[in-house]
């Protein structure tokens, strides 16, 4: 709500935050909750609490206002992530209060829940590339059972956790903070959320950075196909870097293509023979695929993928690949899961009317396999994520046109597997107006958090001084 009825957050000392990655003190961090309507069309439906984290501006220099973050997902939290990664934004923190928030349905903000941790262990390990009619039947039954469990546990929430509502929450947070404009830093899915906010509230946009852009005009199948190709491209780039280390350090192949082919064989073998791990769980093909994909999000994780693949071949040990998969699946060392998977499904299925059938999967499978022999098949079957979901999706969440909004800075990374670079220029076109594009010729998902000094300089200059880069600006 933007009519002044939103109460101001009552900031208090935080409790239960994860430690900062830099080891910095969190004594100045403050936490609060903000009540927002569950259903803005039905005020009698009650309210939910949004969890907020504030890291006050440190100075020197004039305080600009608040800078709200969304780190992606959908389903990724903002409170814990900002608490851990705040040192990455120290330059911005000089003149902005950094604000992390858990979107509705996520983390500490009325989280969507579906199944218990033991069931999640089974779901993440089970075959997500069925090869036989029996495996296919088991896969479909598991999907149906999961949707039923989500409806039973969170049915009241499910119709109200999509991006349309989350964008309205952003404006409620802006108003509660007392900021006349929303200054925003969105990463990955956060670019979708930021774009939809700009469409709904064009006049309230301040300085907004959208890093790791999503092309919301694409269908779910088109998004998946382009993402599969992106991950395959990143796998070959990883393979080339691995091969350059020589056969002793990288006994997987002599070039990028051969390392990628070896990875395909290693992961495919897990379908027949899962590997043991140090914790007693088995590394299945689906977990292996997830672990390999997880490592491609950041170039810094490539050595772990290389070692994990070597361990699988030489020691028949899947421990390292399983660790990577657990990070991607939101599984903590104690076996507890965050609600990333549940929230991801709920938000994804609220944000589009696409619903696919098994026939669609079979029709599209050759294209997915061509895009990525390694990741394509599981991503094709993943098209059924929302089939049978109890909530009908709303394509209005895909609208991001904002030609009258203040200029927005979109950042794209040419080696990004999860949000392929072409999506960045597509988002600039969809936004319209004065949106600008900054290109990083790099590897990994997103650009600012890669640590590239050029990207940070350009983005910081825009957020701190309002200076957009020249057309065609590129960092290498």
C-alpha positions in Angstrom: 0.0 0.0 0.0 1.2 3.5 -0.8 -1.5 5.5 1.0 0.4 6.1 4.2 -1.4 3.3 6.1 1.8 1.2 6.2 3.3 1.4 9.7 6.9 2.3 10.0 9.2 -0.7 10.8 10.2 -1.0 14.4 13.9 -1.7 14.0 15.5 -3.9 16.7 18.8 -5.7 17.2 18.9 -8.8 15.0 19.0 -12.3 16.3 19.7 -15.6 14.5 21.5 -14.2 11.5 24.2 -16.3 9.8 27.7 -14.9 10.3 29.2 -12.5 7.7 31.4 -14.1 5.1 34.0 -11.5 5.8 33.9 -12.0 9.6 32.7 -8.4 10.1 30.7 -7.4 13.1 26.9 -7.3 12.7 26.3 -5.2 15.8 24.9 -2.3 13.8 22.5 -4.5 11.8 18.8 -4.0 12.6 15.8 -6.2 11.9 12.1 -5.6 11.6 8.9 -6.9 10.2 6.4 -5.1 8.0 2.7 -6.1 7.8 1.2 -6.3 4.4 -2.1 -7.6 3.2 -2.2 -11.3 2.2 -4.7 -10.5 -0.6 -4.9 -6.8 -1.5 -8.2 -7.5 -3.3 -9.7 -8.8 -0.1 -8.6 -6.8 3.0 -10.4 -9.2 5.3 -8.0 -12.0 4.3 -5.6 -10.7 6.9 -1.9 -9.8 6.8 1.5 -11.4 6.6 4.8 -10.2 8.0 7.7 -9.4 5.7 11.1 -9.8 7.3 13.5 -6.9 6.8 17.2 -6.3 7.5 18.8 -2.8 7.6 22.5 -2.1 7.5 22.7 1.7 8.1 24.8 3.9 5.9 28.3 4.3 7.2 29.4 7.5 5.5 31.2 9.6 4.6 29.1 11.5 2.2 25.4 12.5 2.0 23.0 9.6 2.6 21.1 8.9 -0.6 18.4 6.7 0.9 17.7 3.0 1.1 18.9 0.4 -1.4 16.7 -2.7 -1.5 18.2 -6.0 -2.7 16.7 -9.1 -4.3 19.3 -11.8 -4.8 17.2 -14.1 -7.1 15.5 -17.5 -7.1 12.7 -17.1 -7.3 12.6 -18.2 -3.7 16.0 -16.9 -2.5 16.0 -15.1 0.8 17.2 -11.6 1.3 17.8 -11.2 5.0 20.3 -14.0 5.5 22.0 -13.4 2.2 22.6 -9.8 2.8 23.8 -10.5 6.3 26.4 -12.9 4.9 27.4 -10.8 1.8 27.2 -7.2 3.1 30.9 -6.7 2.7 30.5 -7.0 -1.1 28.5 -3.8 -1.1 30.6 -1.8 1.3 31.1 1.0 -1.2 27.4 1.4 -1.7 26.8 1.1 2.1 28.7 4.3 2.6 25.7 6.3 1.3 22.9 3.9 1.3 21.1 2.0 4.1 21.3 -1.5 2.6 17.9 -3.3 2.9 17.5 -7.0 2.6 14.0 -8.6 2.7 12.5 -12.0 2.3 9.8 -11.8 -0.3 6.4 -13.2 0.6 6.4 -16.9 0.8 10.2 -17.0 1.3 12.4 -17.6 4.3 11.1 -15.6 7.3 8.2 -14.0 5.4 5.2 -16.4 5.7 7.2 -19.2 4.1 5.5 -21.7 1.7 6.1 -25.2 3.1 5.4 -28.5 1.3 7.2 -31.5 2.7 9.6 -32.5 5.5 13.4 -32.8 5.2 13.4 -36.5 4.9 11.0 -36.3 2.0 13.1 -33.6 0.4 16.1 -35.9 0.6 14.1 -38.5 -1.4 12.8 -35.9 -3.9 16.2 -34.4 -4.7 17.8 -37.8 -5.1 15.1 -39.5 -7.3 15.4 -39.9 -11.0 14.4 -36.7 -12.9 15.3 -38.1 -16.3 13.0 -41.1 -16.6 14.0 -43.6 -19.3 11.3 -46.2 -18.9 7.5 -46.2 -18.5 7.9 -47.3 -14.8 10.4 -44.4 -14.1 8.1 -42.0 -15.9 5.1 -43.1 -13.9 7.1 -42.7 -10.7 8.2 -39.2 -11.8 4.7 -38.1 -12.5 3.4 -39.5 -9.3 6.1 -37.7 -7.3 5.2 -34.4 -9.0 1.5 -34.8 -8.2 2.2 -35.8 -4.6 4.4 -32.7 -4.2 1.7 -30.4 -5.5 -0.8 -32.0 -3.2 1.4 -31.6 -0.2 2.0 -27.9 -1.0 -1.7 -27.3 -1.2 -2.3 -29.1 2.0 0.4 -27.2 3.9 0.3 -23.8 2.3 -3.0 -23.6 0.3 -3.9 -20.2 1.7 -0.6 -18.7 0.6 -0.2 -20.1 -2.8 -2.4 -17.7 -4.8 -0.7 -14.7 -3.3 3.1 -15.3 -3.6 3.7 -14.3 -7.2 5.7 -11.4 -8.6 2.7 -9.1 -9.0 2.2 -9.2 -5.2 5.9 -9.1 -4.4 6.3 -5.9 -6.5 3.5 -4.3 -4.6 5.3 -5.3 -1.4 8.4 -3.6 -2.7 6.4 -0.4 -2.9 5.0 -0.9 0.6 8.6 -1.3 1.9 9.6 1.9 0.0 6.8 3.8 1.6 7.4 2.4 5.1 11.1 3.4 4.8 10.0 6.9 3.9 11.8 6.9 0.6 10.1 8.9 -2.2 11.7 6.6 -4.8 12.7 3.0 -4.8 16.5 2.4 -5.2 16.9 -1.2 -6.1 19.5 -3.9 -6.9 18.0 -7.0 -8.4 20.0 -10.1 -9.4 18.7 -12.9 -11.6 15.0 -13.4 -10.8 15.4 -10.1 -9.0 15.6 -8.5 -12.5 12.1 -9.9 -13.2 10.8 -8.5 -9.9 12.4 -5.1 -10.5 11.1 -5.0 -14.1 7.6 -5.7 -13.0 7.9 -3.1 -10.2 8.9 -0.6 -12.8 5.9 -1.5 -14.9 3.5 -1.1 -12.0 5.1 1.9 -10.3 7.1 3.7 -13.1 6.9 7.0 -11.3 8.4 5.6 -8.1 11.6 4.2 -9.7 14.8 5.8 -8.5 18.1 4.2 -9.4 17.7 0.5 -10.3 20.3 -2.1 -11.3 19.1 -5.3 -12.9 22.1 -7.8 -13.0 21.7 -11.2 -14.7 18.6 -10.3 -16.6 15.6 -12.5 -17.4 13.8 -12.1 -20.7 10.2 -12.3 -19.4 8.7 -12.4 -22.9 9.9 -16.0 -23.4 7.7 -19.0 -22.7 8.8 -21.4 -20.0 10.0 -23.8 -22.7 12.0 -21.1 -24.5 13.6 -20.0 -21.2 14.5 -23.6 -20.5 16.0 -24.3 -23.9 18.1 -21.1 -23.8 19.2 -21.9 -20.3 20.2 -25.4 -21.2 22.4 -24.1 -24.0 23.8 -21.6 -21.5 24.8 -24.3 -19.1 26.3 -26.4 -21.9 28.3 -23.4 -23.1 29.6 -22.8 -19.5 30.5 -26.5 -19.2 32.6 -26.3 -22.3 34.3 -23.1 -21.0 34.9 -24.9 -17.7 36.3 -27.9 -19.6 38.7 -25.7 -21.6 40.0 -24.1 -18.4 40.4 -27.5 -16.8 42.2 -28.9 -19.8 44.7 -26.1 -19.7 45.9 -27.3 -16.3 47.2 -30.4 -18.0 46.4 -34.2 -17.7 47.7 -34.6 -14.2 45.5 -31.9 -12.7 42.6 -32.5 -15.1 42.5 -36.1 -16.4 39.2 -35.6 -18.1 40.2 -34.5 -21.6 42.4 -32.3 -23.7 40.0 -29.5 -24.6 36.7 -28.1 -23.5 34.5 -30.4 -25.7 36.2 -33.6 -24.5 36.0 -32.5 -20.8 32.3 -31.8 -21.4 31.8 -35.2 -23.0 33.6 -36.9 -20.2 31.4 -35.1 -17.7 28.3 -36.3 -19.6 29.5 -39.9 -19.3 30.4 -39.6 -15.6 27.0 -38.2 -14.7 25.1 -40.7 -17.0 26.8 -43.6 -15.2 25.2 -42.5 -12.0 21.8 -43.4 -13.4 22.9 -47.1 -13.2 25.3 -46.9 -10.3 25.1 -44.1 -7.8 28.2 -43.3 -5.8 28.9 -43.5 -2.1 29.6 -40.4 -0.1 31.3 -39.7 3.2 28.0 -38.9 4.9 26.3 -42.2 3.9 23.9 -40.7 1.3 24.3 -41.8 -2.3 25.1 -39.5 -5.2 22.4 -40.2 -7.8 22.3 -38.9 -11.4 19.9 -36.1 -10.5 22.1 -35.0 -7.6 25.2 -35.2 -9.8 23.6 -33.1 -12.5 22.5 -30.5 -9.9 26.0 -30.4 -8.4 27.6 -29.9 -11.8 25.2 -27.1 -12.7 25.7 -25.5 -9.3 29.4 -25.2 -9.9 28.9 -23.4 -13.2 27.2 -20.4 -11.5 30.6 -19.1 -10.4 34.1 -19.5 -11.9 35.4 -19.7 -8.3 33.6 -23.0 -8.0 35.2 -24.6 -11.1 38.0 -26.2 -9.1 35.4 -28.0 -6.9 33.7 -29.3 -10.0 37.0 -30.6 -11.4 37.9 -32.3 -8.2 34.4 -33.7 -7.8 34.5 -35.3 -11.2 38.0 -36.7 -10.6 36.9 -38.1 -7.3 33.9 -39.8 -9.0 36.2 -41.4 -11.6 39.3 -42.3 -9.6 37.9 -42.8 -6.1 34.3 -43.7 -6.8 33.4 -41.0 -4.3 30.5 -38.6 -4.8 31.1 -36.5 -1.7 32.2 -33.3 -3.4 29.5 -33.3 -6.1 26.9 -34.0 -3.4 28.1 -31.0 -1.4 27.6 -28.8 -4.5 24.1 -30.2 -5.0 23.2 -29.6 -1.4 24.2 -26.0 -1.7 22.0 -25.6 -4.8 19.1 -27.4 -3.2 19.2 -25.4 0.0 20.2 -28.3 2.2 22.1 -27.4 5.3 24.9 -29.6 6.8 22.4 -30.7 9.6 20.1 -32.1 7.0 17.5 -29.3 7.2 16.3 -27.6 4.0 15.4 -24.0 3.6 12.2 -23.4 1.7 13.9 -22.5 -1.6 12.4 -25.3 -3.6 8.9 -24.8 -2.3 9.0 -21.1 -2.8 10.6 -21.4 -6.2 7.8 -23.7 -7.4 5.0 -21.5 -5.9 6.3 -18.3 -7.3 7.2 -19.8 -10.7 3.7 -21.3 -11.1 2.0 -18.1 -10.0 4.0 -16.1 -12.6 2.8 -17.7 -15.8 -0.1 -19.6 -17.4 2.2 -22.1 -19.2 1.2 -25.7 -18.4 3.0 -28.5 -20.2 2.1 -32.1 -20.8 4.2 -35.3 -21.1 3.5 -35.1 -24.9 5.1 -31.6 -24.9 8.2 -33.0 -23.1 8.6 -35.8 -25.6 8.1 -33.3 -28.5 10.7 -30.9 -27.2 13.2 -33.5 -25.8 15.3 -33.6 -29.0 15.8 -29.8 -28.9 16.7 -29.9 -25.2 19.2 -32.7 -25.8 20.7 -30.8 -28.7 21.0 -27.7 -26.5 22.7 -29.6 -23.7 23.3 -33.4 -23.7 24.2 -33.0 -20.0 21.5 -30.8 -18.6 18.9 -30.8 -21.4 16.9 -33.9 -20.4 16.3 -32.9 -16.8 15.4 -29.4 -17.9 12.9 -30.8 -20.4 11.2 -32.9 -17.7 11.3 -29.8 -15.5 8.7 -28.2 -17.8 6.1 -30.2 -15.8 7.0 -28.3 -12.6 3.6 -26.5 -12.7 1.5 -29.2 -14.3 -1.3 -30.0 -11.9 -0.4 -27.1 -9.6 -3.4 -25.9 -7.6 -3.1 -22.2 -8.6 -3.6 -20.9 -12.1 -0.7 -18.7 -13.2 -1.0 -15.0 -14.3 0.9 -13.9 -17.3 0.6 -10.3 -16.2 3.6 -11.0 -14.0 5.7 -11.1 -17.2 5.0 -7.5 -18.0 8.0 -5.2 -17.5 7.5 -2.4 -20.0 8.3 0.9 -18.2 9.0 3.6 -20.8 8.3 6.5 -18.5 10.4 5.2 -15.6 13.8 6.7 -14.6 16.7 5.2 -16.5 17.4 1.6 -15.4 20.9 0.0 -15.7 20.8 -3.6 -17.0 24.0 -5.7 -16.7 24.7 -8.9 -18.7 27.5 -11.4 -18.6 28.4 -13.1 -21.9 29.3 -16.3 -20.1 26.3 -16.5 -17.8 24.7 -20.0 -17.8 21.6 -19.3 -15.9 20.5 -16.0 -17.5 22.1 -16.1 -20.9 23.5 -12.8 -22.2 20.9 -12.3 -24.9 18.3 -11.9 -22.2 20.0 -8.6 -21.0 19.5 -6.8 -24.3 16.0 -8.2 -24.5 15.2 -6.8 -21.1 16.5 -3.4 -22.1 14.2 -3.5 -25.1 11.2 -4.6 -23.0 11.8 -1.9 -20.4 12.0 0.8 -23.0 12.7 4.4 -22.1 16.2 5.2 -21.0 17.3 1.7 -19.9 21.0 1.1 -20.5 23.1 -2.0 -21.0 26.5 -2.8 -19.5 28.2 -5.9 -20.8 30.8 -8.1 -19.0 32.8 -10.5 -21.1 33.2 -13.0 -18.3 32.1 -16.3 -16.8 29.5 -17.2 -14.2 26.0 -16.0 -13.2 25.6 -12.3 -12.8 28.4 -9.6 -13.1 28.7 -7.4 -10.0 29.3 -10.3 -7.6 31.9 -11.8 -9.8 34.2 -9.1 -8.3 35.1 -7.6 -11.7 36.5 -4.2 -10.9 35.2 -2.5 -14.1 31.6 -3.6 -13.5 31.8 -2.5 -9.9 33.1 0.9 -10.9 30.4 1.5 -13.5 27.5 0.2 -11.3 28.7 2.1 -8.2 29.0 5.3 -10.3 25.4 4.9 -11.4 24.0 4.1 -7.9 26.1 6.7 -6.1 26.2 9.5 -8.7 23.4 8.7 -11.2 25.8 8.3 -14.1 24.8 5.8 -16.7 27.5 4.2 -18.9 27.8 5.1 -22.6 26.0 3.1 -25.1 27.9 -0.1 -25.9 29.8 0.0 -22.5 31.8 -3.2 -22.0 34.0 -4.6 -19.3 36.5 -7.3 -20.1 
